[in-house]
């Protein structure tokens, strides 16, 4: 990662996102990229987010009027995206798989989507790619090491994360080591 110096926080976040996209070999559309930048700006100074219980927030949002529901579900989707991307250890601490937050986040965004080509539908469909970009940002810090082999395998197996697969391949440099997806549903039958 290069040293980033920009006049505004918006420009700084854009630069960080671009750098993370390059790192993941992902090219986000401009509207998705902008959404991610403003998401990071909105939630940067909100440490209380980690105290939220996503399932409760999701269920409570379903009881709200349409307008309030959209705002609440957007926040649920945003929190899930932040949890999976920047704070993946939250899943482990809460005794759930990371995929739980992926599925709830996708469901929240799809619920507020008006049609199949709007921003929220795109966020739902590209959730794992966005998670990968955010995790790439996280990996710049020495304080937060990248995925361990088992974490990378589980994340790739559960979500299809291409970044997790790339990390896994770094661990398995041996020519004979090839990661294989396991479908738990069919492997126990």
C-alpha positions as CSV (number, residue, x, y, z in Angstrom):
1,X,0.0,0.0,0.0
2,X,1.3,3.4,-0.9
3,X,1.3,6.4,1.5
4,X,-2.0,8.2,1.1
5,X,-2.2,11.9,1.5
6,X,-5.4,13.7,0.4
7,X,-7.0,17.0,1.2
8,X,-10.4,15.6,2.2
9,X,-11.6,12.4,3.9
10,X,-13.7,11.6,0.9
11,X,-10.7,11.7,-1.4
12,X,-8.7,9.6,1.1
13,X,-11.4,6.9,1.3
14,X,-11.7,6.8,-2.5
15,X,-8.0,6.3,-2.7
16,X,-8.1,3.5,-0.1
17,X,-11.0,1.8,-1.9
18,X,-9.2,2.0,-5.3
19,X,-6.1,0.5,-3.7
20,X,-8.1,-2.3,-2.2
21,X,-9.9,-3.0,-5.4
22,X,-6.5,-3.3,-7.2
23,X,-5.3,-5.6,-4.5
24,X,-8.4,-7.9,-5.0
25,X,-8.5,-7.5,-8.8
26,X,-12.0,-6.2,-8.5
27,X,-13.4,-3.2,-10.4
28,X,-16.5,-1.8,-8.7
29,X,-18.9,0.3,-10.6
30,X,-18.8,4.0,-9.7
31,X,-22.1,4.0,-7.8
32,X,-21.1,0.9,-5.7
33,X,-17.7,2.4,-5.1
34,X,-19.2,5.7,-4.0
35,X,-21.6,3.9,-1.7
36,X,-18.7,2.1,0.0
37,X,-16.8,5.3,0.4
38,X,-19.7,7.1,2.1
39,X,-20.5,4.0,4.1
40,X,-17.0,4.1,5.6
41,X,-17.3,7.8,6.2
42,X,-20.7,7.4,7.9
43,X,-19.6,4.7,10.3
44,X,-16.0,5.6,11.0
45,X,-16.8,7.2,14.3
46,X,-19.5,4.8,15.5
47,X,-17.9,2.2,17.7
48,X,-21.2,1.3,19.3
49,X,-22.1,-0.6,16.1
50,X,-20.4,-3.7,17.4
51,X,-22.9,-3.9,20.2
52,X,-25.8,-4.3,17.8
53,X,-27.6,-7.7,17.6
54,X,-28.2,-8.0,13.8
55,X,-31.0,-10.5,14.0
56,X,-33.0,-8.3,16.4
57,X,-32.4,-5.2,14.3
58,X,-33.5,-7.1,11.2
59,X,-36.7,-8.4,12.8
60,X,-37.5,-5.1,14.4
61,X,-37.1,-3.3,11.1
62,X,-39.8,-5.6,9.6
63,X,-42.3,-4.2,12.0
64,X,-41.7,-0.5,11.0
65,X,-43.6,1.6,8.4
66,X,-42.2,1.3,4.8
67,X,-40.1,4.5,5.0
68,X,-38.6,3.7,8.4
69,X,-38.2,0.0,7.4
70,X,-36.0,1.0,4.4
71,X,-33.7,3.1,6.6
72,X,-33.5,0.4,9.3
73,X,-32.8,-2.3,6.7
74,X,-30.1,-0.2,5.0
75,X,-28.4,0.1,8.4
76,X,-28.6,-3.6,8.9
77,X,-27.1,-4.3,5.5
78,X,-24.4,-1.7,6.1
79,X,-23.5,-3.2,9.5
80,X,-23.3,-6.7,8.1
81,X,-21.0,-5.4,5.3
82,X,-18.8,-3.7,7.9
83,X,-18.8,-6.7,10.2
84,X,-17.8,-9.1,7.4
85,X,-15.3,-6.8,5.8
86,X,-13.6,-4.9,8.7
87,X,-14.6,-6.9,11.8
88,X,-14.9,-10.5,10.7
89,X,-13.9,-11.8,14.2
90,X,-17.2,-10.5,15.5
91,X,-18.8,-13.6,13.9
92,X,-16.5,-15.9,15.8
93,X,-17.1,-14.0,19.1
94,X,-20.9,-14.3,18.6
95,X,-20.6,-18.0,17.7
96,X,-21.9,-17.7,14.2
97,X,-20.3,-18.1,10.8
98,X,-19.3,-15.1,8.8
99,X,-21.7,-16.4,6.2
100,X,-24.6,-15.5,8.6
101,X,-23.8,-11.8,8.3
102,X,-23.4,-12.2,4.5
103,X,-26.8,-13.7,4.2
104,X,-28.6,-11.2,6.5
105,X,-26.8,-8.3,4.8
106,X,-27.9,-9.6,1.4
107,X,-31.4,-10.1,2.6
108,X,-31.6,-6.6,4.0
109,X,-30.4,-4.9,0.8
110,X,-32.6,-7.1,-1.4
111,X,-35.7,-6.3,0.8
112,X,-35.3,-2.5,0.2
113,X,-34.4,-3.0,-3.5
114,X,-37.1,-1.6,-5.8
115,X,-36.0,-3.4,-9.0
116,X,-33.3,-5.7,-10.2
117,X,-31.0,-3.0,-11.4
118,X,-31.0,-0.5,-8.5
119,X,-28.2,0.2,-6.1
120,X,-29.5,-2.0,-3.3
121,X,-30.0,-5.0,-5.5
122,X,-26.4,-4.5,-6.8
123,X,-25.2,-4.3,-3.2
124,X,-26.9,-7.6,-2.4
125,X,-25.5,-9.3,-5.5
126,X,-21.9,-7.9,-5.0
127,X,-21.9,-8.3,-1.2
128,X,-19.1,-10.8,-1.1
129,X,-16.9,-8.7,-3.5
130,X,-17.5,-5.7,-1.3
131,X,-16.6,-7.8,1.8
132,X,-13.4,-8.8,-0.1
133,X,-12.5,-5.2,-0.7
134,X,-13.1,-4.2,2.9
135,X,-11.1,-7.2,4.1
136,X,-8.3,-6.1,1.8
137,X,-8.2,-2.7,3.6
138,X,-8.1,-4.5,6.9
139,X,-5.1,-6.6,5.9
140,X,-2.9,-3.4,5.4
141,X,-2.6,-3.2,9.2
142,X,0.0,-5.3,11.0
143,X,-2.3,-5.3,14.0
144,X,-4.9,-7.4,12.0
145,X,-3.2,-10.3,10.2
146,X,-4.7,-11.7,7.1
147,X,-6.9,-14.8,7.1
148,X,-5.4,-18.0,8.6
149,X,-5.6,-21.1,6.4
150,X,-8.7,-22.6,8.0
151,X,-10.4,-19.2,8.0
152,X,-9.6,-18.6,4.4
153,X,-10.9,-22.1,3.5
154,X,-14.1,-21.7,5.4
155,X,-14.8,-18.2,4.0
156,X,-14.1,-19.4,0.5
157,X,-16.2,-22.5,1.0
158,X,-19.1,-20.7,2.6
159,X,-19.3,-17.4,0.6
160,X,-17.3,-18.0,-2.6
161,X,-14.9,-15.2,-1.6
162,X,-12.2,-14.9,-4.3
163,X,-10.0,-13.1,-2.0
164,X,-10.2,-15.9,0.6
165,X,-9.3,-18.4,-2.3
166,X,-6.3,-16.2,-3.2
167,X,-5.1,-16.2,0.4
168,X,-5.7,-19.9,0.6
169,X,-3.6,-20.5,-2.5
170,X,-0.8,-18.5,-0.9
171,X,-0.7,-21.0,1.9
172,X,-0.9,-24.0,-0.5
173,X,2.0,-23.2,-2.8
174,X,2.7,-26.9,-3.2
175,X,1.8,-28.0,-6.7
176,X,-0.3,-31.0,-5.4
177,X,-2.4,-28.9,-2.9
178,X,-5.7,-27.8,-4.6
179,X,-8.5,-26.5,-2.4
180,X,-11.8,-28.3,-2.9
181,X,-15.3,-27.0,-2.1
182,X,-17.2,-29.2,0.3
183,X,-21.0,-29.2,0.3
184,X,-21.9,-30.0,3.9
185,X,-25.5,-30.8,3.0
186,X,-24.6,-33.6,0.7
187,X,-21.5,-34.9,2.4
188,X,-23.4,-36.1,5.5
189,X,-26.2,-37.9,3.6
